[in-house]
Amino acid sequence: MFIGHFGIGFGVKKITPAISLGFLFIAVQFLDLLWPTLLLFNLEHVVISPGITKATPLDFVDYPISHSLIMVIVWGILIGFLSWLFFKNIKYSFLIFLCVLSHWFLDLLVHRPDLPLMPGDAARLGFGLWNYPLLSNLIEASIFFGGVYLYNISTSAKNKFGKYGLTGLVIFLIVIQVLNMLGPPPPDINAITWAGHLQWLFVILAFFVDKNRVTINN
């Protein structure tokens, strides 16, 4: 699950017009923005195992800080509280909390049983749709393009950057999705960590795109 998470961010903009798309991207993708840092410091672990699923060669051995359900709830509360400090809007804070939480439940659909409920718990969950690539890609594409549609009808470009920047951001995300699906396995764990940190580029682009668009009052 990659562009599906960003699709949630795009879509939620319609009901949180005061919050930048960049901040929504941070919320929906926070777990995967945190994860490569934890890998870098050897606090969580992944193994490259080609063939472990039909969609990804990554075996998520140990990631309770970033991806256990209890910790996801904690991160959601934290990010939701930070949004309240900025916007003083309890509705927005709750929606940001749900955005963070949505990441775990979308991952639940596609991951093999590797998502922990809490740190130290042996129980792992995952419906394993990565082993059914056509179905998982259809679900993810529906979420992504549905979110882009909602964002597009609820905002309009103020200038050329707002128009073509959005198009470029959408294409950029799709290209990365295709490369993830069709490209070779990463050569080592360091490559995974640095590629993971490059996701901040999507956040930065989203801030700039959103700054050059205006909310449409429906």
Buried (B, 14 or more C-beta within 10 A) or exposed (E): BBBBBBBBBBBBBBEBBEBBBBBBBBBBBBBBBBBBBBBBEEBBEBEBEEEBBBBBBBBBEBBBBBBBBEBBBEBBBEBBEBBBEEBEBEEBBBBBBBBBBBBBEBBBBBBBEBBBBEEEEEEBBBBBBBBBBEEBBEBBBEBBBBBBBBBBEBBEBEEEBBBEBBEEBBEEBBEBBEEEEEEEBBEEBEEBBEEBBEBBEBBEBBBBBBBBBEBEEE
